[in-house]
């Protein structure tokens, strides 16, 4: 895989000169220089301009802009413009148009309005990518290929082309109809398929309907889950076609596409394998917990084993598509930009550089506002950040976050959990993941977000919340991890089904039963108004004896696991709520319910401490975020104050130099201004090695 060429952290963003008269271009370039912008993303939505009919390609405007940008020392992340097909294509080749969930064929309009299995779309999209690569392969401004834009941003397609492709996909996956019927459990309700042509797409005309909480409900989870996977693969195939087209002519130019963070529809672990660099678009609301944004940054970093990623889009001020589009308060844009850098970003890019004057994004923020000059609050803040990134130069490039705790996040498991026809509609996979992440974030413990195929041996602690779907080989890998000395935590509603969403019979948690030393007899779903209690049998020092819980409660029987806490109420009071099982040199914990946040915020840091997993800075005040990036034995500590007011922080003896000011940082107490950030080059840095391969002290977990 290629890495991006950069003498510093890239700074810039999406630029749409095609929306403006050429007289505006020179003024924009003047303002870019004032703001410190050195990279622009160009040509994102210009297919209609570049190809006005089937035979004509006109890149004159793009030639001129590429040359102007290069002359001003600005590099280009060149998009292939294929996110919206031209109107002539829809008129002449209606197979490019989608059929929606209700079975209605769409007309031309919107964006991402193409069928990914349309032969017409695939042919012309790949041809456009190749035309661009042929034309600009030697252009000195070209730094990166940006394929399409935010794949999956529209609804899925249910047309005949997709149905035919789904049958081929299913035949490739299962080989025979007998195996497909077994995997989809079609003996239920007499749904046996006799010929491949019997298979239809699951939508409102067949198996699915719009259920509660806006989720899709289905009669056959196996069919619907495979359709989600098939559609993710279909869009990925489109991406790969364009990648092949540009790599044919520019093998040394890296390729990416902008992902959308915790986006449910696409399996980004699978996509990342085909990207040279992961990039993503970060659009939190004013009230989004900053720990959630941090978690998604970590998720994007984890897609390619900790490799630095690109922050491809964020708004300089406000968004346009949320119900309430609040301004970013003074200092917040800068703070959130450095949050991305702290967690692995090697670029800070915006959508957009100049505000549009019409259509749905005319009120989306930009570096250059509608005022059209540099005398705005937003421009001043952008210029300050641009100057700082210039001052940092290459010091932070290619540094890595090296965590010893990890959270397992799996897209197929997410799909399956929330498409389950029970036991509760209130179960939200992302909420359970974030609740665990937030507890570690608040304590200052660094976390990697890893996929089901990740190498686990480097982690002392692995947390796998709601591991409902245990794919083939996963149980063995978890057993090997724990047996070698790792600590695993998993939770309620885990080990229930295999990769086809078929229940593992013989008692829950299925293949995890031996590892966890228990079996689950029943699962109780609590109403939103109902609560239960987690009661410690022997309360660990510093923790409360009783904590609230709800959502789901597993009725657990120990088969060797030590019971640490029990349920306090209902007919299963006194049954295990938290257990730990010694397995080889490690241990496996099971949390049989969804606890209140306080339980995780108080218990998890204590467990981490017992494993030798230390926070970057202990005893963090509320609203302060820390992380470490390092390379070649040099550590860089980030401290971010998300509070509006200044706060005093004890650095715990860490000495260094603050890079943005050049000031020396003593190891004691210091006051950090509200919404401010320190980046400290540490005088000494020793990465903590994993202890998961060492023999653990027997009985240690008895006191936790």
Secondary structure, DSSP 4 states (H G I P E B T S, - for coil): ------SS-EEEEEE-GGGS-HHHHHHHHHHHHHHT--EEEE-TT-HHHH-SSSS----HHHHHHHHHHHHTT-EEEEE--TTS--HHHHHH-GGGB-B-TTSPBP-S-SSS-B-TT-HHHHHHHHHHHHHHHHHHTT-TTEEEEE-SSSTT-S----SHHHHHHHHHHHHHHHSSHHHHHHHTTTTGGG---SSGGG----STTTTEEE-GGGPEEES-HHHHHHHHHHHHHHHHHHHHHHHHHHHHH-TTS-EE-EE-SS-TTS-HHHHHTT-SS-EEE----TTS-HHHHHHHHHHHHHTTTT--EEEEE--SS--SSSSS-PPPPTTHHHHHHHHHHHTTEEEEEES-SB--SSSTTTTS--SB-TT-SS-SHHHHHHHHHHHHHHHHTTTTTT-B---SEEEE--HHHHHHHHH---S-TT--HHHHHHHHHHHHHHHT--EEEE-TTS--TT-SEEEETT--B--TTHHHHHHHHHHTT-EEEEESS-S-B-TTS-B-SSSBTGGGHHHHTEEEEEEEEPPTT--EEEEESSPPTTS-SEEEEEEEEEEEEESSPEEEEEE-SSTTTTSEEEEEEEETTEEEEEE-EEE-HHHHHHHHHHHHHHTT---SSSSPPTTEEEEEEEETTEEEEEEEE-SSS-EEEE-TT--EEETTT--EE-SSEEEE-TT-EEEEEES---PPPP-TTSPPPTTGGGG-
